[in-house]
Amino acid sequence: MSNRQSGLRQCIWCEESKQWHPKRLRKKFAGSSPHKFSQEHVLLDCLGAFEQDLTLGDLVCAECNQKFGDSMDRMYGRSGIEGLVRLKMGHKPADELIDFDENSIAMTIIDSDPVWNGLRLKLSNENSVVREVLDEAVVFLTPDGRKLAFNDQELEDLTSVGELGVPIGSEIHIIGADENLKNKRIERLRSIGAEFSNLIETPVHEKVGRIAGAMNQERQRAITKMAVSYLAKVCENKFEHILYTDEIRAIKNYVLTGESPGFNPVTITDPYAAFDIESDRMLGNGHILGVTFHQDESRQQIVCPIYIYQLLPLNVFLATDYKGALFPIMSVHHWSVNEPRICRRATLQQEPKDASLSMEQIPTNEVDRPA
C-alpha cells in the first residue's frame, strides 16, 4: 500500500494544480474533493492491449486525457499506416473499416511490368478481413509511352471518349479475372465511343505493393505526444522538472495548439513500407519507444526514436538546443504484439559525455524485464 498522501499535483499538459489522492482514499473523497487525474497510456491504447503497460497515473489530469482521447488520439488510430495495420492486426474490427481515412495513405503496386507498376490499391473488407485490392479497372498505354488508368467509378463518370485523353493506337488493358466485370467495362467503354483495335485482357495476379502514409501536422502532434509521455515516464519521480523547462514547454505547446516550436519535431527515415498484398509480411512485431539525451560540441538534444509496428522509423526531437543540465538518461521499451506484454530492452545511465550513443549502439544483452 502506498504511503503517499493526498494533495495537489500539477498536470504536465495544462500545468494546472489539481487534487490528487492515492487509490486507497479516492472513494472516501469522491464527493467532497474528487481525484482529478486519470491513467494515461504512454503508447496509445489503440495500438494494442499489453500487460504491464506504461501509464502516467499521476501526471495527466482527467480533463486533458479526455481531450486527447476525443481528438488527436482518435484521429491517429483511424488514419495513416498505423491505422491500416491496426485493422490488419485486429486491433480494430474489420467492420470499422468505414471509419478509416483512406485519403491518409497512398497504396500502389511495384512491378517491372509497365501495365502494373504504379496502379492504385484500395482497402476492402472481405469476410471480416481487411485486404488491399486493385482499384484500377482499365489501363491505357499510349504510343508515346504514357499510362492512363481508370477505376470503375471514374469510367462511370465519363460522358465521352474525349474525356479519356487517350490517343488513337493506344493499348487498352482490361484488368481482372471476373468475366462479368470485364464485359461490363468493355460495354462501358463502347458506350462512350472507345475503339478496341488493341484490346488486351489482363488477369489479376499477386503483386507487391507499396504504401505511403501522409505525415500531416495532426499526426505529427499525436506522435510527439507519445514521445513527451515516454519522456515523462522515464523522468517520473527522478527528473520531473525537465517537463517544465522552456524547451519542453515549447514542444508541449506544439502538441496542444500546433504552434511551431521553431524546428520540425518529427523526421521520417523512410516514408514507404513495402508489403505483399496476399500476406501479412508488412506487420512488425510490436512497437519501440526510446529516449536519449544527445550532446555534440555545440548543442544538446533530446531525441525519441519511435517505431510503431516496427514499420516506420521516426525520430521525434523534443529539444534541439537544450540549455539545462544533461541528465544521464537513455531508455528503450518494446511493446510486443506477438506476446501481450511490454518488456524493457535496455536502460542505460551513463555519464553525460556518453549520452550520444545511438539506438544501434545500445547493448541488447542488458535486459531488464518487469516482474
C-alpha positions, 0 to 999 in steps of 0.5 A: 500500500502506498504511503503517499498522501493526498494533495495537489499535483500539477498536470504536465499538459495544462500545468494546472494544480489539481487534487490528487489522492492515492487509490486507497482514499479516492472513494472516501473523497469522491464527493467532497474533493474528487481525484482529478487525474486519470491513467494515461497510456504512454503508447496509445491504447489503440495500438494494442492491449499489453500487460504491464503497460506504461501509464502516467497515473499521476501526471495527466489530469482527467480533463486533458486525457479526455481531450486527447482521447476525443481528438488527436488520439482518435484521429491517429488510430483511424488514419495513416499506416498505423491505422491500416495495420491496426485493422490488419492486426485486429486491433480494430474490427474489420467492420470499422473499416468505414471509419478509416481515412483512406485519403491518409495513405497512398497504396500502389503496386511495384512491378517491372511490368509497365501495365502494373507498376504504379496502379492504385490499391484500395482497402476492402473488407472481405469476410471480416478481413481487411485486404488491399485490392486493385482499384484500377479497372482499365489501363491505357498505354499510349504510343508515346509511352504514357499510362492512363488508368481508370477505376470503375467509378471514374469510367462511370463518370465519363460522358465521352471518349474525349474525356479519356485523353487517350490517343488513337493506337493506344493499348487498352488493358482490361484488368481482372479475372471476373468475366462479368466485370470485364464485359461490363467495362468493355460495354462501358467503354463502347458506350462512350465511343472507345475503339478496341483495335488493341484490346488486351485482357489482363488477369489479376495476379499477386503483386507487391505493393507499396504504401505511403502514409501522409505525415500531416501536422495532426499526426505529427502532434499525436506522435510527439505526444507519445514521445513527451509521455515516454519522456515523462515516464522515464523522468517520473519521480527522478527528473520531473522538472525537465517537463517544465523547462522552456524547451519542453514547454515549447514542444508541449505547446506544439502538441496542444495548439500546433504552434511551431516550436521553431524546428520540425519535431518529427523526421521520417527515415523512410516514408514507404513500407513495402508489403505483399498484398496476399500476406501479412509480411508488412506487420512488425512485431510490436512497437519501440519507444526510446529516449536519449539525451544527445550532446555534440560540441555545440548543442544538446538534444533530446531525441525519441526514436519511435517505431510503431509496428516496427514499420516506420522509423521516426525520430521525434526531437523534443529539444534541439538546443537544450540549455539545462543540465544533461541528465544521464538518461537513455531508455528503450521499451518494446511493446510486443504484439506477438506476446501481450506484454511490454518488456524493457530492452535496455536502460542505460545511465551513463555519464553525460559525455556518453549520452550520444550513443545511438539506438544501434549502439545500445547493448541488447544483452542488458535486459531488464524485464518487469516482474 
